[in-house]
């Protein structure tokens, strides 16, 4: 998935006649990052690393993940369609790579979740950690940059 997005973004001619909504994208990306923090905390609770009991941490984890993924889609479509995969500036290159990595890690995590018994027990937490790292990097190279300039 990560490679496919990168190839599409690089081969696609950006729509320079359209102006991306940087403010809206930055706020949606911030919502995704906050939901990713909820994901991290609820995963820690599910794995017994936080003193929270009951079934609700797993429910919070699933729903915050769904919401984060849905909130990320308009941002990703806008970035890919209007801007494409860019390499001209180190920040933009990092953003492009991290954006592709995010969706690649997401697909990997969903495949692991669908059949967790097939692999070693460390695969799911590593996939989740990579996903969290990627979304944090995407936010740092986009929304934080936008908010710092604005």
matplotlib code that plots the C-alpha trace (Angstrom):
import matplotlib.pyplot as plt

x = [0.0, 2.8, 4.6, 1.4, 0.5, 4.0, 4.0, 0.6, 1.5, 4.7, 3.1, 0.0, 0.1, -0.7, -3.8, -2.0, -5.2, -6.8, -5.8, -5.6, -7.4, -4.4, -6.3, -8.9, -6.3, -4.2, -7.1, -8.2, -4.6, -4.6, -7.7, -6.0, -3.0, -5.2, -7.1, -3.7, -2.8, -6.1, -5.1, -1.7, -3.2, -6.0, -3.6, -1.5, -4.6, -5.5, -2.0, -2.2, 0.4, -2.1, -4.2, -7.6, -9.9, -12.9, -13.8, -14.0, -10.3, -10.7, -13.9, -12.3, -9.2, -11.4, -13.5, -10.8, -8.9, -11.9, -12.4, -8.7, -8.7, -11.8, -10.6, -7.3, -8.9, -9.9, -6.4, -4.7, -6.9, -6.4, -2.6, -2.3, -4.7, -3.7, 0.0, 1.2, 4.4, 7.0, 10.7, 11.9, 12.3, 13.5, 10.3, 8.0, 9.9, 9.7, 5.9, 5.4, 7.3, 5.6, 2.1, 2.7, 4.2, 1.1, -1.3, 1.2, 1.4, -2.4, -2.9, -0.3, -1.9, -5.4, -4.0, -2.3, -5.5, -7.7, -5.7, -3.4, -2.6, -0.5, 2.5, 4.7, 3.1, 5.3, 4.0, 0.8, 2.4, 5.2, 2.7, 0.7, 3.8, 4.9, 1.5, 1.6, 5.1, 4.1, 1.0, 3.1, 5.7, 3.0, 1.6, 5.0, 5.8, 2.5, 0.0, 2.7, 4.5, 1.3, 0.4, 3.9, 3.8, 0.2]
y = [0.0, 2.4, 1.8, 2.0, 5.4, 6.7, 5.6, 7.1, 10.3, 10.6, 9.6, 11.7, 15.3, 17.6, 19.8, 23.2, 25.0, 24.0, 25.4, 22.9, 23.9, 24.0, 25.2, 22.4, 19.8, 20.9, 20.7, 17.3, 16.1, 17.4, 15.4, 12.3, 12.9, 13.3, 10.1, 8.4, 9.4, 7.8, 4.7, 4.6, 5.0, 2.5, 0.0, 0.3, -0.4, -3.4, -4.9, -4.3, -1.5, 0.9, 0.1, 0.3, -2.7, -3.8, -4.2, -0.4, 0.2, -2.3, -0.6, 2.9, 1.5, 0.2, 3.3, 5.8, 3.9, 4.0, 7.7, 8.4, 6.5, 8.2, 11.7, 11.0, 10.1, 13.7, 14.9, 12.1, 12.4, 16.2, 15.8, 13.0, 14.5, 18.2, 18.0, 14.5, 12.9, 15.7, 15.6, 19.2, 20.1, 17.8, 18.5, 17.8, 14.7, 13.4, 14.3, 12.4, 9.3, 9.3, 9.7, 6.6, 4.8, 5.6, 3.9, 1.0, 0.5, 0.8, -2.0, -4.1, -3.6, -4.5, -7.7, -8.7, -7.9, -10.0, -13.1, -12.4, -16.0, -16.5, -14.4, -13.7, -11.8, -8.7, -8.0, -6.3, -3.8, -3.1, -2.4, -0.1, 1.7, 2.2, 3.5, 5.9, 7.0, 7.6, 9.7, 11.8, 12.4, 13.4, 15.8, 17.3, 17.9, 19.4, 20.7, 21.8, 23.5, 25.2, 26.4, 27.6, 29.8, 31.0]
z = [0.0, 0.9, -2.4, -4.4, -2.9, -3.5, -7.1, -7.7, -6.0, -8.0, -11.4, -10.9, -12.2, -9.2, -9.7, -9.4, -10.5, -7.2, -3.8, -0.9, 2.3, 4.6, 7.6, 7.4, 6.7, 9.6, 12.0, 10.7, 11.0, 14.6, 15.3, 13.8, 16.1, 19.2, 18.3, 17.8, 21.4, 22.5, 20.5, 22.3, 25.8, 25.1, 23.7, 26.8, 28.8, 26.7, 27.1, 30.9, 31.0, 32.5, 35.6, 33.7, 33.9, 32.0, 28.4, 27.6, 26.7, 23.8, 22.6, 22.9, 21.0, 18.1, 17.8, 18.1, 15.4, 13.1, 13.7, 13.2, 9.9, 8.6, 9.6, 7.8, 4.4, 3.3, 4.2, 2.3, -0.7, -0.8, -0.4, -3.0, -5.6, -5.3, -4.4, -5.2, -3.9, -3.7, -3.1, -3.6, 0.1, 3.0, 5.1, 2.1, 1.2, 4.8, 4.8, 1.5, 2.8, 6.2, 4.6, 2.5, 5.5, 7.5, 5.1, 4.6, 8.4, 8.7, 6.1, 7.8, 11.2, 9.9, 8.3, 11.6, 13.6, 11.3, 12.2, 15.2, 15.9, 12.8, 13.8, 16.8, 19.7, 19.1, 15.6, 16.5, 19.0, 16.5, 13.7, 16.0, 17.2, 13.6, 12.8, 15.7, 14.7, 11.1, 12.1, 14.5, 11.8, 9.3, 11.8, 12.7, 9.0, 8.1, 10.7, 13.2, 10.3, 9.2, 12.7, 13.4, 10.2, 10.8]

ax = plt.figure().add_subplot(projection="3d")
ax.plot(x, y, z, "-o")
ax.set_aspect("equal")
plt.show()
